């Protein structure tokens, strides 16, 4: 088991989670609903056209949706990355003994 791969995956996960969270929080993607926003000057969340206002604030469910979508996206990407690296990326090298005179006497070994 390669522990270096898991540390690298953890670092990539943290970076990807932070990047997606900032992008989703800043640009507020299309999968969010009117109920995920609070219109300025309103005491309740949602309402007609809350998503289309230029000066809009995220409600608690909206912030939770951004957090969970960033978390799940990053987690799925990292799991797939670790799976692909562990199971499909095998390094092989050619090992020859000192007495080998041709390539037929050499063997492939996995690292």
KOLTORKOL-178211 format. One record per residue: x, y, z of N, C-alpha, C in turn. Coordinates in Angstrom, 3 decimals, padded with zeros to 6 digits, m for minus. Example, Ala and Ser with C-alpha at 12.3 -4.5 7.8 and 13.67 -1.06 7.14 Angstrom:
<vextis>
@n.xx->013.190 | n.yy->m005.690 | n.zz->007.800 | ca.xx->012.300 | ca.yy->m004.500 | ca.zz->007.800 | c.xx->013.200 | c.yy->m003.300 | c.zz->007.800
@n.xx->012.850 | n.yy->m002.250 | n.zz->007.080 | ca.xx->013.670 | ca.yy->m001.060 | ca.zz->007.140 | c.xx->012.900 | c.yy->000.030 | c.zz->007.870
</vextis>
This chain:
<vextis>
@n.xx->000.838 | n.yy->m001.169 | n.zz->000.000 | ca.xx->000.000 | ca.yy->000.000 | ca.zz->000.000 | c.xx->000.890 | c.yy->001.242 | c.zz->000.000
@n.xx->000.582 | n.yy->002.153 | n.zz->m000.875 | ca.xx->001.376 | ca.yy->003.364 | ca.zz->m001.027 | c.xx->000.742 | c.yy->004.505 | c.zz->m000.220
@n.xx->001.323 | n.yy->004.797 | n.zz->000.957 | ca.xx->000.765 | ca.yy->005.848 | ca.zz->001.807 | c.xx->000.998 | c.yy->007.233 | c.zz->001.208
@n.xx->002.028 | n.yy->007.382 | n.zz->000.385 | ca.xx->002.270 | ca.yy->008.662 | ca.zz->m000.271 | c.xx->001.126 | c.yy->009.050 | c.zz->m001.180
@n.xx->000.521 | n.yy->008.057 | n.zz->m001.818 | ca.xx->m000.627 | ca.yy->008.321 | ca.zz->m002.698 | c.xx->m001.801 | c.yy->008.876 | c.zz->m001.901
@n.xx->m002.037 | n.yy->008.352 | n.zz->m000.714 | ca.xx->m003.154 | ca.yy->008.825 | ca.zz->000.098 | c.xx->m002.905 | c.yy->010.230 | c.zz->000.647
@n.xx->m001.673 | n.yy->010.556 | n.zz->000.975 | ca.xx->m001.366 | ca.yy->011.923 | ca.zz->001.408 | c.xx->m001.532 | c.yy->012.895 | c.zz->000.251
@n.xx->m001.085 | n.yy->012.495 | n.zz->m000.930 | ca.xx->m001.266 | ca.yy->013.353 | ca.zz->m002.110 | c.xx->m002.751 | c.yy->013.521 | c.zz->m002.419
@n.xx->m003.518 | n.yy->012.439 | n.zz->m002.287 | ca.xx->m004.956 | ca.yy->012.517 | ca.zz->m002.528 | c.xx->m005.629 | c.yy->013.446 | c.zz->m001.524
@n.xx->m005.201 | n.yy->013.415 | n.zz->m000.278 | ca.xx->m005.758 | ca.yy->014.307 | ca.zz->000.743 | c.xx->m005.453 | c.yy->015.771 | c.zz->000.425
@n.xx->m004.259 | n.yy->016.038 | n.zz->m000.041 | ca.xx->m003.889 | ca.yy->017.409 | ca.zz->m000.411 | c.xx->m004.702 | c.yy->017.879 | c.zz->m001.610
@n.xx->m004.847 | n.yy->017.021 | n.zz->m002.621 | ca.xx->m005.640 | ca.yy->017.373 | ca.zz->m003.800 | c.xx->m007.105 | c.yy->017.559 | c.zz->m003.406
@n.xx->m007.611 | n.yy->016.704 | n.zz->m002.516 | ca.xx->m008.991 | ca.yy->016.838 | ca.zz->m002.044 | c.xx->m009.210 | c.yy->018.199 | c.zz->m001.382
@n.xx->m008.329 | n.yy->018.587 | n.zz->m000.482 | ca.xx->m008.476 | ca.yy->019.881 | ca.zz->000.203 | c.xx->m008.445 | c.yy->021.041 | c.zz->m000.775
@n.xx->m007.510 | n.yy->020.993 | n.zz->m001.722 | ca.xx->m007.407 | ca.yy->022.064 | ca.zz->m002.704 | c.xx->m008.650 | c.yy->022.111 | c.zz->m003.587
@n.xx->m009.101 | n.yy->020.947 | n.zz->m004.064 | ca.xx->m010.259 | ca.yy->020.892 | ca.zz->m004.948 | c.xx->m011.529 | c.yy->021.319 | c.zz->m004.216
@n.xx->m011.691 | n.yy->020.891 | n.zz->m002.964 | ca.xx->m012.859 | ca.yy->021.288 | ca.zz->m002.184 | c.xx->m012.898 | c.yy->022.805 | c.zz->m002.000
@n.xx->m011.779 | n.yy->023.389 | n.zz->m001.626 | ca.xx->m011.736 | ca.yy->024.838 | ca.zz->m001.433 | c.xx->m012.014 | c.yy->025.574 | c.zz->m002.741
@n.xx->m011.428 | n.yy->025.107 | n.zz->m003.835 | ca.xx->m011.633 | ca.yy->025.754 | ca.zz->m005.131 | c.xx->m013.088 | c.yy->025.672 | c.zz->m005.566
@n.xx->m013.706 | n.yy->024.493 | n.zz->m005.461 | ca.xx->m015.115 | ca.yy->024.359 | ca.zz->m005.841 | c.xx->m016.022 | c.yy->025.160 | c.zz->m004.926
@n.xx->m015.716 | n.yy->025.190 | n.zz->m003.637 | ca.xx->m016.542 | ca.yy->025.952 | ca.zz->m002.713 | c.xx->m016.504 | c.yy->027.437 | c.zz->m003.065
@n.xx->m015.339 | n.yy->027.967 | n.zz->m003.352 | ca.xx->m015.218 | ca.yy->029.388 | ca.zz->m003.716 | c.xx->m015.943 | c.yy->029.666 | c.zz->m005.031
@n.xx->m015.795 | n.yy->028.769 | n.zz->m006.016 | ca.xx->m016.462 | ca.yy->028.984 | ca.zz->m007.308 | c.xx->m017.977 | c.yy->028.933 | c.zz->m007.141
@n.xx->m018.492 | n.yy->027.917 | n.zz->m006.426 | ca.xx->m019.938 | ca.yy->027.811 | ca.zz->m006.236 | c.xx->m020.485 | c.yy->028.966 | c.zz->m005.409
@n.xx->m019.743 | n.yy->029.391 | n.zz->m004.402 | ca.xx->m020.210 | ca.yy->030.478 | ca.zz->m003.549 | c.xx->m020.216 | c.yy->031.804 | c.zz->m004.308
@n.xx->m019.227 | n.yy->031.989 | n.zz->m005.165 | ca.xx->m019.113 | ca.yy->033.247 | ca.zz->m005.902 | c.xx->m020.087 | c.yy->033.331 | c.zz->m007.065
@n.xx->m020.163 | n.yy->032.270 | n.zz->m007.862 | ca.xx->m020.943 | ca.yy->032.333 | ca.zz->m009.105 | c.xx->m022.330 | c.yy->031.726 | c.zz->m008.995
@n.xx->m022.655 | n.yy->031.063 | n.zz->m007.914 | ca.xx->m023.988 | ca.yy->030.543 | ca.zz->m007.622 | c.xx->m024.598 | c.yy->029.830 | c.zz->m008.834
@n.xx->m024.315 | n.yy->028.543 | n.zz->m008.964 | ca.xx->m024.678 | ca.yy->027.785 | ca.zz->m010.167 | c.xx->m026.184 | c.yy->027.650 | c.zz->m010.385
@n.xx->m026.537 | n.yy->027.149 | n.zz->m011.561 | ca.xx->m027.936 | ca.yy->027.068 | ca.zz->m011.976 | c.xx->m028.753 | c.yy->026.028 | c.zz->m011.223
@n.xx->m028.106 | n.yy->025.072 | n.zz->m010.554 | ca.xx->m028.890 | ca.yy->024.056 | ca.zz->m009.862 | c.xx->m029.504 | c.yy->024.565 | c.zz->m008.557
@n.xx->m029.226 | n.yy->025.802 | n.zz->m008.191 | ca.xx->m029.808 | ca.yy->026.381 | ca.zz->m006.979 | c.xx->m031.196 | c.yy->026.932 | c.zz->m007.292
@n.xx->m032.087 | n.yy->026.895 | n.zz->m006.302 | ca.xx->m033.474 | ca.yy->027.330 | ca.zz->m006.469 | c.xx->m033.676 | c.yy->028.701 | c.zz->m005.817
@n.xx->m034.881 | n.yy->029.236 | n.zz->m005.994 | ca.xx->m035.223 | ca.yy->030.512 | ca.zz->m005.351 | c.xx->m035.175 | c.yy->030.408 | c.zz->m003.839
@n.xx->m035.471 | n.yy->029.230 | n.zz->m003.295 | ca.xx->m035.473 | ca.yy->029.045 | ca.zz->m001.848 | c.xx->m034.088 | c.yy->029.067 | c.zz->m001.233
@n.xx->m033.052 | n.yy->029.035 | n.zz->m002.054 | ca.xx->m031.679 | ca.yy->029.060 | ca.zz->m001.553 | c.xx->m031.148 | c.yy->030.481 | c.zz->m001.381
@n.xx->m031.967 | n.yy->031.462 | n.zz->m001.678 | ca.xx->m031.548 | ca.yy->032.858 | ca.zz->m001.588 | c.xx->m032.502 | c.yy->033.653 | c.zz->m000.709
@n.xx->m032.021 | n.yy->034.756 | n.zz->m000.188 | ca.xx->m032.837 | ca.yy->035.709 | ca.zz->000.567 | c.xx->m032.743 | c.yy->037.027 | c.zz->m000.189
@n.xx->m033.880 | n.yy->037.571 | n.zz->m000.545 | ca.xx->m033.863 | ca.yy->038.854 | ca.zz->m001.246 | c.xx->m033.558 | c.yy->039.969 | c.zz->m000.250
@n.xx->m032.826 | n.yy->040.975 | n.zz->m000.676 | ca.xx->m032.498 | ca.yy->042.084 | ca.zz->000.234 | c.xx->m033.766 | c.yy->042.781 | c.zz->000.724
@n.xx->m033.823 | n.yy->043.031 | n.zz->002.010 | ca.xx->m034.971 | ca.yy->043.702 | ca.zz->002.601 | c.xx->m036.101 | c.yy->042.770 | c.zz->002.966
@n.xx->m035.956 | n.yy->041.485 | n.zz->002.711 | ca.xx->m037.004 | ca.yy->040.523 | ca.zz->003.022 | c.xx->m036.612 | c.yy->039.725 | c.zz->004.254
@n.xx->m037.592 | n.yy->039.389 | n.zz->005.063 | ca.xx->m037.320 | ca.yy->038.625 | ca.zz->006.279 | c.xx->m037.357 | c.yy->037.118 | c.zz->006.020
@n.xx->m037.965 | n.yy->036.725 | n.zz->004.918 | ca.xx->m038.074 | ca.yy->035.289 | ca.zz->004.607 | c.xx->m037.249 | c.yy->034.960 | c.zz->003.379
@n.xx->m036.869 | n.yy->033.711 | n.zz->003.305 | ca.xx->m036.066 | ca.yy->033.281 | ca.zz->002.154 | c.xx->m036.978 | c.yy->032.918 | c.zz->001.000
@n.xx->m036.385 | n.yy->032.878 | n.zz->m000.178 | ca.xx->m037.118 | ca.yy->032.474 | ca.zz->m001.367 | c.xx->m037.963 | c.yy->033.595 | c.zz->m001.913
@n.xx->m039.081 | n.yy->033.237 | n.zz->m002.476 | ca.xx->m039.958 | ca.yy->034.219 | ca.zz->m003.091 | c.xx->m039.721 | c.yy->034.258 | c.zz->m004.588
@n.xx->m040.606 | n.yy->034.916 | n.zz->m005.272 | ca.xx->m040.503 | ca.yy->034.995 | ca.zz->m006.727 | c.xx->m039.321 | c.yy->035.863 | c.zz->m007.143
@n.xx->m038.493 | n.yy->035.338 | n.zz->m007.993 | ca.xx->m037.396 | ca.yy->036.095 | ca.zz->m008.561 | c.xx->m036.230 | c.yy->036.357 | c.zz->m007.638
@n.xx->m036.144 | n.yy->035.653 | n.zz->m006.539 | ca.xx->m035.033 | ca.yy->035.883 | ca.zz->m005.605 | c.xx->m033.714 | c.yy->035.508 | c.zz->m006.239
@n.xx->m033.732 | n.yy->034.504 | n.zz->m007.104 | ca.xx->m032.499 | ca.yy->034.061 | ca.zz->m007.750 | c.xx->m032.016 | c.yy->035.072 | c.zz->m008.789
@n.xx->m032.927 | n.yy->035.781 | n.zz->m009.410 | ca.xx->m032.562 | ca.yy->036.700 | ca.zz->m010.487 | c.xx->m032.089 | c.yy->038.069 | c.zz->m010.025
@n.xx->m032.202 | n.yy->038.390 | n.zz->m008.764 | ca.xx->m031.776 | ca.yy->039.706 | ca.zz->m008.272 | c.xx->m030.264 | c.yy->039.815 | c.zz->m008.312
@n.xx->m029.775 | n.yy->040.985 | n.zz->m008.619 | ca.xx->m028.326 | ca.yy->041.156 | ca.zz->m008.704 | c.xx->m027.685 | c.yy->041.179 | c.zz->m007.324
@n.xx->m028.389 | n.yy->041.707 | n.zz->m006.339 | ca.xx->m027.851 | ca.yy->041.790 | ca.zz->m004.982 | c.xx->m028.562 | c.yy->040.748 | c.zz->m004.127
@n.xx->m028.106 | n.yy->039.504 | n.zz->m004.196 | ca.xx->m028.793 | ca.yy->038.421 | ca.zz->m003.502 | c.xx->m027.890 | c.yy->037.822 | c.zz->m002.441
@n.xx->m028.510 | n.yy->037.284 | n.zz->m001.411 | ca.xx->m027.791 | ca.yy->036.677 | ca.zz->m000.304 | c.xx->m028.182 | c.yy->035.208 | c.zz->m000.220
@n.xx->m027.230 | n.yy->034.374 | n.zz->000.155 | ca.xx->m027.526 | ca.yy->032.954 | ca.zz->000.316 | c.xx->m028.183 | c.yy->032.698 | c.zz->001.668
@n.xx->m029.184 | n.yy->031.848 | n.zz->001.653 | ca.xx->m029.813 | ca.yy->031.436 | ca.zz->002.909 | c.xx->m029.025 | c.yy->030.248 | c.zz->003.465
@n.xx->m029.428 | n.yy->029.786 | n.zz->004.653 | ca.xx->m028.752 | ca.yy->028.633 | ca.zz->005.254 | c.xx->m028.828 | c.yy->027.394 | c.zz->004.369
@n.xx->m029.998 | n.yy->027.046 | n.zz->003.804 | ca.xx->m030.018 | ca.yy->025.892 | ca.zz->002.900 | c.xx->m029.156 | c.yy->026.096 | c.zz->001.657
@n.xx->m029.040 | n.yy->027.325 | n.zz->001.199 | ca.xx->m028.185 | ca.yy->027.599 | ca.zz->000.036 | c.xx->m026.717 | c.yy->027.378 | c.zz->000.349
@n.xx->m026.283 | n.yy->027.822 | n.zz->001.517 | ca.xx->m024.894 | ca.yy->027.596 | ca.zz->001.927 | c.xx->m024.627 | c.yy->026.114 | c.zz->002.144
@n.xx->m025.596 | n.yy->025.408 | n.zz->002.708 | ca.xx->m025.443 | ca.yy->023.967 | ca.zz->002.907 | c.xx->m025.360 | c.yy->023.236 | c.zz->001.574
@n.xx->m026.157 | n.yy->023.665 | n.zz->000.609 | ca.xx->m026.117 | ca.yy->023.045 | ca.zz->m000.716 | c.xx->m024.764 | c.yy->023.252 | c.zz->m001.380
@n.xx->m024.205 | n.yy->024.438 | n.zz->m001.259 | ca.xx->m022.883 | ca.yy->024.703 | ca.zz->m001.823 | c.xx->m021.822 | c.yy->023.864 | c.zz->m001.129
@n.xx->m021.884 | n.yy->023.771 | n.zz->000.193 | ca.xx->m020.923 | ca.yy->022.967 | ca.zz->000.941 | c.xx->m021.004 | c.yy->021.497 | c.zz->000.533
@n.xx->m022.209 | n.yy->020.945 | n.zz->000.504 | ca.xx->m022.361 | ca.yy->019.528 | ca.zz->000.171 | c.xx->m022.006 | c.yy->019.221 | c.zz->m001.279
@n.xx->m022.351 | n.yy->020.097 | n.zz->m002.198 | ca.xx->m022.007 | ca.yy->019.839 | ca.zz->m003.599 | c.xx->m020.496 | c.yy->019.911 | c.zz->m003.803
@n.xx->m019.816 | n.yy->020.811 | n.zz->m003.130 | ca.xx->m018.354 | ca.yy->020.881 | ca.zz->m003.220 | c.xx->m017.713 | c.yy->019.651 | c.zz->m002.583
@n.xx->m018.231 | n.yy->019.252 | n.zz->m001.431 | ca.xx->m017.707 | ca.yy->018.095 | ca.zz->m000.719 | c.xx->m017.883 | c.yy->016.814 | c.zz->m001.523
@n.xx->m019.084 | n.yy->016.589 | n.zz->m002.033 | ca.xx->m019.346 | ca.yy->015.360 | ca.zz->m002.785 | c.xx->m018.577 | c.yy->015.322 | c.zz->m004.107
@n.xx->m018.491 | n.yy->016.442 | n.zz->m004.794 | ca.xx->m017.733 | ca.yy->016.487 | ca.zz->m006.048 | c.xx->m016.266 | c.yy->016.155 | c.zz->m005.809
@n.xx->m015.683 | n.yy->016.741 | n.zz->m004.791 | ca.xx->m014.275 | ca.yy->016.493 | ca.zz->m004.478 | c.xx->m014.053 | c.yy->015.057 | c.zz->m004.027
@n.xx->m014.944 | n.yy->014.548 | n.zz->m003.200 | ca.xx->m014.816 | ca.yy->013.182 | ca.zz->m002.694 | c.xx->m014.925 | c.yy->012.155 | c.zz->m003.816
@n.xx->m015.878 | n.yy->012.324 | n.zz->m004.705 | ca.xx->m016.028 | ca.yy->011.396 | ca.zz->m005.831 | c.xx->m014.805 | c.yy->011.458 | c.zz->m006.735
@n.xx->m014.306 | n.yy->012.647 | n.zz->m007.005 | ca.xx->m013.120 | ca.yy->012.778 | ca.zz->m007.853 | c.xx->m011.912 | c.yy->012.090 | c.zz->m007.228
@n.xx->m011.700 | n.yy->012.258 | n.zz->m005.929 | ca.xx->m010.544 | ca.yy->011.665 | ca.zz->m005.262 | c.xx->m010.663 | c.yy->010.146 | c.zz->m005.196
@n.xx->m011.857 | n.yy->009.632 | n.zz->m004.928 | ca.xx->m012.045 | ca.yy->008.179 | ca.zz->m004.900 | c.xx->m011.751 | c.yy->007.580 | c.zz->m006.267
@n.xx->m012.245 | n.yy->008.203 | n.zz->m007.313 | ca.xx->m011.954 | ca.yy->007.721 | ca.zz->m008.665 | c.xx->m010.470 | c.yy->007.817 | c.zz->m008.988
@n.xx->m009.834 | n.yy->008.885 | n.zz->m008.575 | ca.xx->m008.405 | ca.yy->009.058 | ca.zz->m008.833 | c.xx->m007.580 | c.yy->007.984 | c.zz->m008.129
@n.xx->m007.860 | n.yy->007.727 | n.zz->m006.861 | ca.xx->m007.122 | ca.yy->006.699 | ca.zz->m006.122 | c.xx->m007.392 | c.yy->005.325 | c.zz->m006.714
@n.xx->m008.640 | n.yy->005.054 | n.zz->m007.093 | ca.xx->m008.982 | ca.yy->003.771 | ca.zz->m007.706 | c.xx->m008.227 | c.yy->003.571 | c.zz->m009.017
@n.xx->m008.202 | n.yy->004.597 | n.zz->m009.848 | ca.xx->m007.516 | ca.yy->004.490 | ca.zz->m011.140 | c.xx->m006.021 | c.yy->004.305 | c.zz->m010.949
@n.xx->m005.430 | n.yy->005.051 | n.zz->m010.060 | ca.xx->m003.985 | ca.yy->004.935 | ca.zz->m009.841 | c.xx->m003.627 | c.yy->003.572 | c.zz->m009.254
@n.xx->m004.421 | n.yy->003.097 | n.zz->m008.282 | ca.xx->m004.104 | ca.yy->001.823 | ca.zz->m007.636 | c.xx->m004.298 | c.yy->000.617 | c.zz->m008.551
@n.xx->m005.330 | n.yy->000.625 | n.zz->m009.351 | ca.xx->m005.680 | ca.yy->m000.575 | ca.zz->m010.085 | c.xx->m005.294 | c.yy->m000.567 | c.zz->m011.555
@n.xx->m005.056 | n.yy->000.579 | n.zz->m012.133 | ca.xx->m004.759 | ca.yy->000.611 | ca.zz->m013.551 | c.xx->m003.358 | c.yy->001.106 | c.zz->m013.888
@n.xx->m002.682 | n.yy->001.681 | n.zz->m012.950 | ca.xx->m001.344 | ca.yy->002.201 | ca.zz->m013.209 | c.xx->m000.337 | c.yy->001.290 | c.zz->m012.531
@n.xx->000.259 | n.yy->000.430 | n.zz->m013.315 | ca.xx->001.263 | ca.yy->m000.510 | ca.zz->m012.796 | c.xx->002.584 | c.yy->m000.213 | c.zz->m013.504
@n.xx->003.588 | n.yy->000.058 | n.zz->m012.726 | ca.xx->004.906 | ca.yy->000.292 | ca.zz->m013.319 | c.xx->005.670 | c.yy->m001.005 | c.zz->m013.377
@n.xx->006.209 | n.yy->m001.279 | n.zz->m014.540 | ca.xx->007.030 | ca.yy->m002.470 | ca.zz->m014.710 | c.xx->008.398 | c.yy->m002.031 | c.zz->m015.204
@n.xx->009.401 | n.yy->m002.708 | n.zz->m014.708 | ca.xx->010.768 | ca.yy->m002.438 | ca.zz->m015.150 | c.xx->011.384 | c.yy->m003.750 | c.zz->m015.625
@n.xx->012.386 | n.yy->m003.616 | n.zz->m016.434 | ca.xx->013.106 | ca.yy->m004.792 | ca.zz->m016.930 | c.xx->014.306 | c.yy->m005.023 | c.zz->m016.022
@n.xx->014.386 | n.yy->m006.217 | n.zz->m015.443 | ca.xx->015.503 | ca.yy->m006.584 | ca.zz->m014.570 | c.xx->016.310 | c.yy->m007.671 | c.zz->m015.265
@n.xx->017.565 | n.yy->m007.416 | n.zz->m015.376 | ca.xx->018.457 | ca.yy->m008.400 | ca.zz->m015.982 | c.xx->019.519 | c.yy->m008.791 | c.zz->m014.951
@n.xx->019.825 | n.yy->m010.053 | n.zz->m014.938 | ca.xx->020.902 | ca.yy->m010.482 | ca.zz->m014.046 | c.xx->022.236 | c.yy->m010.094 | c.zz->m014.668
@n.xx->023.274 | n.yy->m010.165 | n.zz->m013.897 | ca.xx->024.589 | ca.yy->m009.777 | ca.zz->m014.415 | c.xx->025.098 | c.yy->m010.752 | c.zz->m015.477
@n.xx->024.575 | n.yy->m011.962 | n.zz->m015.453 | ca.xx->025.025 | ca.yy->m012.968 | ca.zz->m016.410 | c.xx->024.194 | c.yy->m012.980 | c.zz->m017.692
@n.xx->023.172 | n.yy->m012.142 | n.zz->m017.766 | ca.xx->022.305 | ca.yy->m012.147 | ca.zz->m018.950 | c.xx->023.068 | c.yy->m011.605 | c.zz->m020.156
@n.xx->022.940 | n.yy->m012.340 | n.zz->m021.273 | ca.xx->023.650 | ca.yy->m011.938 | ca.zz->m022.491 | c.xx->022.697 | c.yy->m011.364 | c.zz->m023.536
@n.xx->021.386 | n.yy->m011.611 | n.zz->m023.389 | ca.xx->020.409 | ca.yy->m011.056 | ca.zz->m024.319 | c.xx->019.121 | c.yy->m010.727 | c.zz->m023.562
@n.xx->018.160 | n.yy->m010.135 | n.zz->m024.264 | ca.xx->016.925 | ca.yy->m009.716 | ca.zz->m023.609 | c.xx->016.049 | c.yy->m010.895 | c.zz->m023.223
@n.xx->016.223 | n.yy->m012.021 | n.zz->m023.792 | ca.xx->015.439 | ca.yy->m013.202 | ca.zz->m023.455 | c.xx->015.708 | c.yy->m013.692 | c.zz->m022.045
@n.xx->016.817 | n.yy->m013.341 | n.zz->m021.478 | ca.xx->017.148 | ca.yy->m013.769 | ca.zz->m020.128 | c.xx->016.742 | c.yy->m012.726 | c.zz->m019.077
@n.xx->016.133 | n.yy->m011.653 | n.zz->m019.512 | ca.xx->015.658 | ca.yy->m010.612 | ca.zz->m018.602 | c.xx->014.190 | c.yy->m010.844 | c.zz->m018.252
@n.xx->013.725 | n.yy->m010.273 | n.zz->m017.142 | ca.xx->012.346 | ca.yy->m010.430 | ca.zz->m016.685 | c.xx->011.746 | c.yy->m009.068 | c.zz->m016.369
@n.xx->010.409 | n.yy->m009.012 | n.zz->m016.526 | ca.xx->009.654 | ca.yy->m007.824 | ca.zz->m016.107 | c.xx->009.303 | c.yy->m007.970 | c.zz->m014.639
@n.xx->009.508 | n.yy->m006.902 | n.zz->m013.872 | ca.xx->009.134 | ca.yy->m006.899 | ca.zz->m012.466 | c.xx->008.306 | c.yy->m005.638 | c.zz->m012.176
@n.xx->007.266 | n.yy->m005.830 | n.zz->m011.366 | ca.xx->006.435 | ca.yy->m004.684 | ca.zz->m010.976 | c.xx->007.039 | c.yy->m003.967 | c.zz->m009.786
@n.xx->006.926 | n.yy->m002.673 | n.zz->m009.798 | ca.xx->007.408 | ca.yy->m001.879 | ca.zz->m008.666 | c.xx->006.323 | c.yy->m001.685 | c.zz->m007.646
</vextis>
